[in-house]
Amino acid sequence: MPSIAHAGFRREPTSCFTSAPSASSSAKFLDLLDDAQSQSQLQFRGRTQTAGTPDGWNSLHGSLKRKKWVVYAKRPFGSPETVLEYLGRYTHRVAISNHRIQSVADGKVTFLYRGRKGDTSRPSMTLDAGEFIRRFLLHVLPAGFQRVRHFGLLANRWKKVQLERCFQLLHVTPSRPEPVPPGPTPPATCPVCRSGLMIAVRTVLPAFLDSS
C-alpha cells in the first residue's frame, strides 16, 4: 500500500487527510461554473429550474463548496498499449460505421453493438431515430475542442520555432519535401445549373478556320 507522502496527502493533527489537488480542483471548477452562470451559459430544466434563480444558484454553489471533493487516481488495469488501443477507436473514427447500421425504417434505427469484453457476438439494438441521433451526437466534440492535440515540440503554437531550434542545436539540416507537381485541372461547374460538370469533349474552331 503506498505511503501517505507518496500519495500526495499530508497528515493533519486531527488524524484526517487533506489533499491539495482536491482543493485546487474544486476551486477552479467552481470559478468556471460562476463564470458560465454569469454569462448565461448554463441551462436548468425540469427539477433543476430553481437553480437558475439567484437564490437557487447561491444555494447550489454553497452546497458544492461545502462538499468534500476527492481526487481519486489509481493504476490502470491494463498497459499503455491497452490505453492506446482504446483511444485509437475514437481519434480517427466516427462513433459508428455504416456497416453496423442494419436498417432504418418507420422512424427506428437497428444497429449492431459490441458486447462485453471477451464476448465476440454482435447483438443488435433498435432505437427511435431521435434517440439514436442523440447518442451519436454525444461523440461530436463541441466547437473549439480538438480531437487530437499535440504538446511539447509538436505544439502548433511553437512547432516551427522549436523544431528549427532543435535542428540548430543538433547541427542537422532539415530535409525539404519535394514539390508536388500540379494535378489535372478539375472540370468547371456548369454556369447554368450550378451543379453539373463541364467536361471538354471537342474543340470547335471558328468557321473561317475550320478546314473540314
C-alpha positions as CSV (number, residue, x, y, z in Angstrom):
1,M,0.0,0.0,0.0
2,P,1.5,3.4,-1.0
3,S,2.7,5.7,1.8
4,I,0.9,8.9,2.7
5,A,3.7,11.0,1.3
6,H,3.8,9.1,-1.9
7,A,0.0,9.5,-2.4
8,G,0.3,13.3,-2.1
9,F,-1.5,13.7,1.2
10,R,-0.4,15.3,4.4
11,R,-1.4,14.2,7.9
12,E,-3.4,16.8,9.9
13,P,-3.3,17.0,13.8
14,T,-6.9,15.7,13.8
15,S,-5.8,12.5,12.1
16,C,-7.7,13.3,8.9
17,F,-6.2,13.5,5.5
18,T,-6.5,16.5,3.1
19,S,-5.5,16.7,-0.5
20,A,-4.0,19.8,-2.1
21,P,-5.2,18.7,-5.6
22,S,-8.8,18.3,-4.3
23,A,-8.9,21.9,-3.0
24,S,-7.3,23.2,-6.2
25,S,-9.7,21.3,-8.5
26,S,-12.8,22.3,-6.6
27,A,-11.8,26.0,-6.5
28,K,-11.1,26.0,-10.3
29,F,-14.2,24.1,-11.1
30,L,-16.5,26.4,-9.1
31,D,-14.8,29.5,-10.6
32,L,-15.6,28.2,-14.0
33,L,-19.1,27.5,-13.0
34,D,-19.6,31.0,-11.7
35,D,-18.2,32.4,-15.0
36,A,-20.6,30.3,-17.0
37,Q,-23.6,31.3,-14.9
38,S,-22.7,35.0,-15.1
39,Q,-22.6,34.7,-18.9
40,S,-25.9,32.7,-19.0
41,Q,-24.2,29.7,-20.5
42,L,-25.9,27.2,-18.1
43,Q,-29.4,25.9,-18.6
44,F,-31.5,24.5,-15.8
45,R,-34.6,22.5,-16.8
46,G,-37.1,20.2,-15.0
47,R,-36.3,19.8,-11.3
48,T,-33.2,22.0,-11.6
49,Q,-35.1,25.1,-12.7
50,T,-34.8,26.7,-9.3
51,A,-31.0,26.6,-9.6
52,G,-31.3,29.2,-12.3
53,T,-32.6,31.9,-9.9
54,P,-30.1,34.0,-7.9
55,D,-31.2,32.4,-4.6
56,G,-31.2,28.9,-6.1
57,W,-27.7,29.4,-7.6
58,N,-26.3,30.7,-4.3
59,S,-27.7,27.6,-2.6
60,L,-26.3,25.3,-5.2
61,H,-22.9,27.0,-5.1
62,G,-22.8,26.8,-1.3
63,S,-23.6,23.1,-1.3
64,L,-20.9,22.4,-3.8
65,K,-18.4,24.4,-1.9
66,R,-19.2,22.6,1.3
67,K,-19.0,19.2,-0.3
68,K,-15.8,17.2,0.2
69,W,-14.1,16.8,-3.2
70,V,-12.0,13.7,-3.7
71,V,-9.3,13.5,-6.5
72,Y,-9.0,9.8,-7.0
73,A,-6.5,8.1,-9.2
74,K,-5.3,4.6,-9.4
75,R,-3.1,2.4,-11.6
76,P,-4.8,1.4,-14.8
77,F,-5.9,-2.2,-15.1
78,G,-4.1,-2.6,-18.5
79,S,-0.9,-1.5,-20.1
80,P,-0.1,1.7,-22.1
81,E,-0.8,-0.4,-25.2
82,T,-4.3,-1.1,-23.9
83,V,-4.9,2.7,-23.4
84,L,-3.7,3.5,-26.9
85,E,-5.9,0.7,-28.4
86,Y,-8.9,2.1,-26.6
87,L,-8.3,5.7,-27.5
88,G,-7.4,4.7,-31.1
89,R,-11.1,3.7,-31.7
90,Y,-12.1,7.4,-31.2
91,T,-9.3,9.6,-32.6
92,H,-9.7,8.6,-36.3
93,R,-13.1,7.0,-36.5
94,V,-16.7,8.1,-36.3
95,A,-18.9,6.9,-33.5
96,I,-20.5,4.1,-35.6
97,S,-19.6,2.8,-39.0
98,N,-22.1,2.3,-41.8
99,H,-21.9,-1.5,-41.9
100,R,-23.1,-1.7,-38.3
101,I,-26.4,0.0,-39.2
102,Q,-28.7,-2.8,-40.2
103,S,-31.9,-0.9,-41.1
104,V,-33.6,2.5,-40.9
105,A,-37.4,2.3,-41.2
106,D,-40.5,3.6,-39.6
107,G,-38.6,6.2,-37.6
108,K,-36.4,3.5,-36.0
109,V,-32.7,2.5,-36.4
110,T,-31.4,-1.0,-35.9
111,F,-27.7,-1.4,-35.4
112,L,-25.1,-3.8,-34.1
113,Y,-23.1,-3.1,-31.0
114,R,-20.1,-4.5,-29.2
115,G,-20.7,-6.8,-26.3
116,R,-18.7,-7.0,-23.1
117,K,-15.0,-7.8,-23.1
118,G,-14.4,-11.3,-24.3
119,D,-17.9,-11.5,-25.9
120,T,-17.3,-11.8,-29.7
121,S,-21.0,-11.7,-30.5
122,R,-22.6,-8.6,-32.1
123,P,-26.1,-8.3,-30.8
124,S,-28.5,-5.8,-32.4
125,M,-30.4,-2.9,-30.8
126,T,-33.3,-0.9,-32.1
127,L,-33.8,2.8,-31.1
128,D,-36.0,5.6,-32.1
129,A,-34.3,7.8,-34.6
130,G,-34.2,10.8,-32.2
131,E,-32.6,8.7,-29.5
132,F,-30.1,7.2,-32.0
133,I,-29.1,10.7,-33.2
134,R,-28.8,11.9,-29.5
135,R,-26.4,9.1,-28.7
136,F,-24.4,9.7,-31.9
137,L,-24.1,13.5,-31.1
138,L,-22.6,12.6,-27.7
139,H,-19.4,11.7,-29.7
140,V,-19.3,15.0,-31.5
141,L,-16.9,17.5,-29.9
142,P,-18.2,21.0,-29.0
143,A,-16.9,23.9,-31.1
144,G,-13.3,24.8,-30.1
145,F,-12.3,21.4,-29.0
146,Q,-9.7,19.3,-30.8
147,R,-9.8,15.5,-31.0
148,V,-6.0,15.3,-31.1
149,R,-3.8,17.9,-29.6
150,H,0.0,17.9,-29.8
151,F,2.1,19.1,-26.9
152,G,5.8,19.8,-26.4
153,L,7.9,20.3,-29.5
154,L,5.0,19.5,-31.8
155,A,2.5,22.0,-30.2
156,N,1.1,24.1,-33.1
157,R,2.0,27.4,-31.5
158,W,5.7,26.6,-31.1
159,K,6.3,23.8,-33.6
160,K,8.0,25.8,-36.3
161,V,10.3,27.8,-33.9
162,Q,11.2,24.9,-31.6
163,L,11.9,22.4,-34.4
164,E,14.2,24.9,-36.1
165,R,16.0,25.4,-32.8
166,C,16.4,21.7,-32.4
167,F,17.9,21.4,-35.8
168,Q,20.4,24.2,-35.0
169,L,21.4,22.5,-31.7
170,L,21.8,19.2,-33.4
171,H,23.7,20.7,-36.4
172,V,21.2,19.0,-38.7
173,T,19.9,20.4,-42.0
174,P,16.2,19.5,-42.2
175,S,15.1,17.8,-45.4
176,R,12.7,19.7,-47.5
177,P,9.8,17.8,-49.1
178,E,9.8,17.6,-52.9
179,P,7.4,19.9,-54.6
180,V,4.2,18.1,-55.7
181,P,3.6,18.6,-59.4
182,P,0.3,20.2,-60.2
183,G,-2.5,17.8,-60.9
184,P,-5.0,18.0,-63.8
185,T,-7.3,20.9,-63.9
186,P,-10.7,20.0,-62.3
187,P,-13.7,20.3,-64.6
188,A,-15.6,23.5,-64.4
189,T,-19.1,23.8,-62.9
190,C,-21.9,24.5,-65.3
191,P,-22.8,28.2,-65.1
192,V,-26.5,27.5,-65.7
193,C,-27.5,24.7,-63.3
194,R,-24.6,25.2,-60.9
195,S,-24.4,21.5,-60.2
196,G,-23.3,19.7,-63.4
197,L,-19.7,19.5,-64.5
198,M,-18.5,20.7,-67.9
199,I,-16.0,18.3,-69.5
200,A,-14.2,19.2,-72.7
201,V,-15.1,16.8,-75.4
202,R,-14.0,18.6,-78.6
203,T,-12.6,21.9,-79.6
204,V,-14.8,23.7,-82.2
205,L,-12.9,26.1,-84.4
206,P,-14.5,29.2,-85.9
207,A,-15.9,28.8,-89.4
208,F,-13.2,30.7,-91.1
209,L,-10.5,28.4,-89.5
210,D,-12.4,25.1,-89.9
211,S,-10.9,23.3,-92.9
212,S,-13.3,20.3,-92.8
